[in-house]
């Protein structure tokens, strides 16, 4: 049986996100995912670099709080680079 690949947001991938705006208003964000960011003490958001579909706002950064996200469309996936966390064995000599 083939192991199911875990799906996660990867930095550098392109997403289209629909989120809640003001009353009866949805906000559409399309661009490159730059990572997660802390907002205040206990809130997290997605950091997005806006693409050309946003006109004059292209290249600007937008923070979308996680609790307002309705859906995420995956437009282009950048493969996640494997990080080598092995830095050798640390020794303590006392």
C-alpha positions in Angstrom: 0.0 0.0 0.0 1.4 3.4 -1.0 2.0 5.8 1.8 -0.2 8.9 1.5 1.9 12.1 1.0 1.2 14.8 3.7 -0.1 18.0 2.2 1.2 21.2 3.7 1.7 24.9 2.7 5.2 25.3 1.3 7.1 28.6 1.1 7.4 29.8 -2.5 4.2 28.1 -3.7 1.5 30.1 -5.3 -2.0 30.1 -3.7 -5.3 31.8 -4.1 -7.0 32.5 -0.7 -10.5 33.6 -0.1 -11.0 35.1 3.4 -13.6 37.1 5.3 -13.5 40.8 4.9 -15.9 43.3 6.3 -19.6 42.6 6.5 -20.8 40.7 3.4 -17.5 41.1 1.8 -14.9 38.4 0.8 -11.2 39.2 0.1 -9.4 37.3 -2.6 -5.6 37.1 -2.3 -3.4 35.5 -4.9 0.3 35.3 -4.6 3.4 33.6 -3.2 3.3 32.1 0.3 6.2 33.5 2.3 5.5 31.7 5.6 3.6 31.9 8.8 3.8 35.0 11.0 2.8 35.8 14.6 0.2 38.5 15.1 0.2 39.6 18.7 0.4 37.1 21.5 -1.8 34.2 20.4 -2.7 34.7 16.7 -1.0 33.3 13.6 -1.4 34.4 10.0 -0.2 33.6 6.5 2.3 36.0 4.9 1.6 36.4 1.2 3.4 38.4 -1.5 0.7 39.7 -3.8 1.0 38.9 -7.5 0.1 41.0 -10.6 -3.6 40.3 -10.3 -3.6 42.9 -7.5 -2.6 45.8 -9.8 -0.7 48.5 -8.0 -0.5 46.3 -4.9 1.7 43.7 -6.7 4.8 42.9 -4.8 3.4 44.1 -1.5 3.0 41.8 1.5 -0.4 40.8 3.0 -1.0 39.1 6.3 -4.1 36.9 6.5 -5.2 35.8 10.0 -5.8 32.1 10.0 -9.3 32.4 11.6 -10.7 34.3 8.6 -9.6 31.9 5.9 -12.5 30.2 4.0 -10.6 28.3 1.3 -7.2 27.9 -0.2 -6.6 27.0 -3.9 -3.3 25.5 -4.8 -2.1 27.1 -8.1 1.6 26.2 -8.3 3.5 24.0 -5.8 7.2 24.5 -5.1 8.7 21.4 -3.8 9.9 21.7 -0.3 13.7 21.5 0.1 14.9 18.8 2.4 16.8 20.4 5.3 19.7 18.6 6.8 19.1 19.1 10.5 22.1 16.9 11.5 24.9 19.2 12.7 27.0 16.5 14.2 27.0 15.2 17.7 27.3 17.8 20.5 29.5 16.8 23.3 29.8 18.4 26.7 33.1 18.1 28.4 33.0 19.4 31.9 
